[in-house]
Amino acid sequence: MGPVSEGTYRIDWKGGVPIGECKVEILGYEETGKEIIVGAGGKTEKETRQVLPAKYNTESTLSVTVEEGQENQCDFDLK
């Protein structure tokens, strides 16, 4: 898992991703401008909302084949 920053991304998952066919989920969040209470003691954090359609994350049918020893760059045109 890794963030997209200025159109670039990378995998920051210890050990990388498994070799072979992998499901892809793409998430994108934006702040709503509201503060929400999280946990005991009234601690707050900024509320966010998902901005990408479910077809790219919770209902994703996207996949890639990861090959061992390759760079495996996989770009998705989100339309």
C-alpha positions as CSV (number, residue, x, y, z in Angstrom):
1,M,0.0,0.0,0.0
2,G,1.3,3.4,-0.8
3,P,0.0,6.9,-1.3
4,V,-0.3,8.7,-4.7
5,S,1.6,12.0,-4.6
6,E,1.7,14.3,-7.6
7,G,0.7,11.4,-9.8
8,T,3.3,8.9,-8.5
9,Y,3.0,6.0,-6.2
10,R,5.0,3.1,-4.7
11,I,4.4,0.1,-2.5
12,D,5.4,0.7,1.1
13,W,4.4,-2.8,2.3
14,K,7.2,-4.7,4.1
15,G,8.2,-7.5,1.8
16,G,6.3,-6.0,-1.2
17,V,3.2,-7.7,-2.7
18,P,2.7,-11.4,-3.4
19,I,3.9,-12.8,-6.7
20,G,1.1,-13.7,-9.1
21,E,-2.4,-12.4,-9.7
22,C,-3.3,-9.6,-7.2
23,K,-6.5,-7.7,-6.7
24,V,-6.1,-3.9,-6.8
25,E,-8.1,-1.4,-4.7
26,I,-7.5,2.3,-5.2
27,L,-8.6,4.7,-2.5
28,G,-8.7,8.5,-2.5
29,Y,-9.8,10.7,0.4
30,E,-10.5,14.3,0.9
31,E,-11.2,16.2,4.1
32,T,-14.8,17.3,4.7
33,G,-13.9,20.3,6.9
34,K,-15.5,18.7,10.0
35,E,-13.9,17.4,13.2
36,I,-15.2,14.1,14.5
37,I,-14.8,12.5,17.9
38,V,-12.8,9.3,17.9
39,G,-12.4,7.3,21.0
40,A,-12.7,8.0,24.7
41,G,-11.7,11.3,26.2
42,G,-13.2,13.4,23.3
43,K,-10.2,13.1,21.1
44,T,-11.0,14.5,17.6
45,E,-9.6,14.2,14.1
46,K,-10.4,15.6,10.7
47,E,-13.3,13.8,9.0
48,T,-12.5,12.4,5.5
49,R,-14.6,10.9,2.7
50,Q,-13.9,8.6,-0.1
51,V,-13.8,10.5,-3.4
52,L,-13.4,7.6,-5.9
53,P,-16.3,5.4,-7.0
54,A,-16.7,1.9,-5.4
55,K,-15.7,0.3,-8.7
56,Y,-12.1,1.2,-7.9
57,N,-12.1,0.0,-4.2
58,T,-14.8,-1.9,-2.4
59,E,-16.3,-3.3,-5.6
60,S,-13.0,-3.5,-7.5
61,T,-12.5,-6.0,-10.3
62,L,-9.1,-4.5,-11.1
63,S,-6.1,-6.9,-10.9
64,V,-2.5,-7.1,-11.9
65,T,0.0,-9.9,-12.4
66,V,3.1,-9.4,-10.3
67,E,6.2,-11.0,-11.8
68,E,9.2,-11.9,-9.7
69,G,12.3,-9.9,-10.4
70,Q,10.5,-7.3,-12.5
71,E,9.7,-3.6,-11.9
72,N,6.0,-4.3,-12.2
73,Q,4.8,-0.8,-12.8
74,C,1.0,-0.9,-13.1
75,D,-0.9,2.3,-13.9
76,F,-4.7,2.7,-14.0
77,D,-6.6,5.3,-16.0
78,L,-9.4,6.3,-13.6
79,K,-12.3,7.5,-15.7
